[in-house]
Amino acid sequence: MASDISYKITLSNNKTEKQAIDFLQSVDKRFLLPSKEGRKQIVEALQMEKRFSRTFDLFILPRHTNNEREITIANAKDITLVELKTTQKYLPENPKGFFFGATQNEFDMAKKLGKQYKFCFVSLHPESLGYKLVSLEELQKLIKTQRTQYQINLKK
């Protein structure tokens, strides 16, 4: 079982990361940024398909902070994946009023992981700078409207 295996995750420390990631990691040290290899190891530890490796931006692991360069995952049940949704819009009641896109893979992963998967709504507006972590169950209660859009690549 993957939860019995120990994984060493290398954390990315790239200064050119998105503004939202920089903000989150500065205000809350729990937010960990995995490297490309770290993503693969996390997905493997969770016993998920490789296609889910891009369904999260950050992760949280109890007793670890983003000051560390490498961490070891002893139990996959401790991991919380975090998918960022970011806006520059003024949102005094974040996430109320948020407009965002999400993939089917994100929703599928959220369903499979339950409370181990969070959507993180980040407002970068100076007057409403902040974030809110929301589970899929909580998100479904907040959704006003939802539509499906297909993105299609045609053969050359």
C-alpha positions in Angstrom: 0.0 0.0 0.0 1.3 3.4 -0.9 0.6 4.9 2.5 3.2 2.6 4.0 5.9 3.8 1.6 8.0 6.8 2.4 8.4 9.4 -0.4 10.9 12.2 -0.5 9.4 15.3 -2.2 11.6 18.0 -3.6 10.0 21.4 -3.2 10.3 24.0 -5.9 11.8 27.4 -4.8 11.5 29.3 -8.0 11.2 33.1 -7.4 9.3 33.6 -10.7 6.3 31.6 -9.5 2.9 33.1 -9.9 1.9 36.0 -7.7 -0.8 33.9 -6.0 1.7 31.2 -4.9 4.1 33.8 -3.6 1.3 35.5 -1.7 0.0 32.2 -0.2 3.5 31.0 0.8 4.3 34.3 2.5 1.1 34.4 4.6 0.8 30.7 5.4 3.9 28.5 5.6 1.7 25.3 5.3 1.5 25.8 1.5 4.1 23.5 -0.2 5.0 23.8 -3.9 6.0 20.5 -5.4 8.5 20.0 -8.2 7.5 18.1 -11.3 9.0 15.0 -9.8 7.3 15.7 -6.5 3.9 15.9 -8.3 4.5 12.4 -9.7 5.4 11.1 -6.3 2.4 12.6 -4.6 0.0 11.1 -7.2 1.7 7.8 -6.8 1.5 8.0 -3.0 -2.2 8.7 -3.3 -2.5 5.7 -5.7 -4.1 7.9 -8.4 -3.6 7.8 -12.2 -0.8 9.9 -13.7 -3.4 12.1 -15.5 -4.1 13.7 -12.1 -0.6 15.1 -11.7 -1.7 18.6 -13.0 -4.9 18.8 -10.9 -3.2 20.6 -8.0 -0.8 23.5 -7.6 0.2 23.2 -4.0 -0.2 20.7 -1.2 -0.3 20.8 2.6 1.3 18.2 4.9 1.0 18.5 8.6 4.1 19.5 10.5 5.9 20.7 7.4 6.5 24.2 6.1 7.6 25.8 2.9 11.0 26.6 4.4 12.0 23.0 3.8 13.7 21.9 0.6 12.7 18.3 0.9 10.1 16.5 2.9 9.2 12.9 3.4 5.6 11.7 3.1 5.1 8.8 5.6 1.4 8.5 5.1 -0.6 9.5 2.0 -3.7 10.1 4.1 -1.9 13.2 5.6 -1.7 15.0 2.2 -4.1 17.7 1.2 -3.9 18.8 -2.4 -4.6 22.5 -3.2 -5.9 23.8 -6.5 -5.5 27.5 -6.9 -8.2 29.8 -8.4 -6.9 33.4 -8.6 -8.5 36.8 -9.4 -7.5 40.4 -9.2 -11.2 41.3 -8.6 -12.3 43.0 -5.4 -14.0 40.3 -3.3 -14.7 41.4 0.2 -16.6 38.1 0.9 -14.2 35.8 -0.9 -15.0 33.3 -2.5 -18.5 34.9 -3.0 -18.6 36.5 -6.5 -15.6 34.4 -7.8 -15.7 33.4 -11.5 -13.3 30.6 -12.4 -12.7 27.7 -14.7 -12.1 24.1 -13.6 -11.3 20.9 -15.3 -13.2 17.6 -15.1 -10.0 16.1 -13.7 -10.0 18.6 -10.9 -13.6 17.7 -10.0 -12.8 13.9 -10.4 -9.8 14.2 -8.1 -11.8 16.2 -5.6 -14.5 13.6 -5.5 -12.0 10.8 -5.1 -10.0 12.5 -2.3 -12.8 14.2 -0.4 -11.5 16.4 2.4 -7.9 15.8 1.1 -8.5 18.1 -1.9 -9.2 21.8 -1.5 -9.9 24.6 -4.0 -8.1 27.7 -2.8 -9.7 31.0 -3.9 -7.2 33.8 -3.9 -8.1 37.5 -4.3 -5.0 39.6 -5.1 -6.9 42.9 -5.1 -5.2 45.2 -2.6 -8.4 45.9 -0.7 -9.5 42.3 -0.4 -6.2 40.5 -0.4 -6.8 37.0 1.0 -7.7 33.4 0.4 -10.3 30.8 1.3 -9.8 27.0 1.2 -13.0 25.2 0.2 -13.7 21.4 -0.2 -15.8 20.2 -3.1 -18.7 19.7 -0.8 -18.5 23.3 0.3 -17.9 24.5 -3.2 -21.1 22.7 -4.5 -23.2 24.7 -2.0 -21.7 28.0 -3.3 -22.1 27.4 -7.0 -24.7 29.8 -8.6 -24.3 28.6 -12.2 -22.1 26.1 -13.9 -21.6 25.2 -17.6 -19.5 22.7 -19.6 -17.1 23.9 -22.2 -15.1 21.6 -24.5 -11.6 22.4 -25.6 -10.7 20.5 -28.8 -7.5 20.0 -30.7 -7.9 19.0 -34.4 -5.6 16.7 -36.3 -2.9 18.3 -38.4 
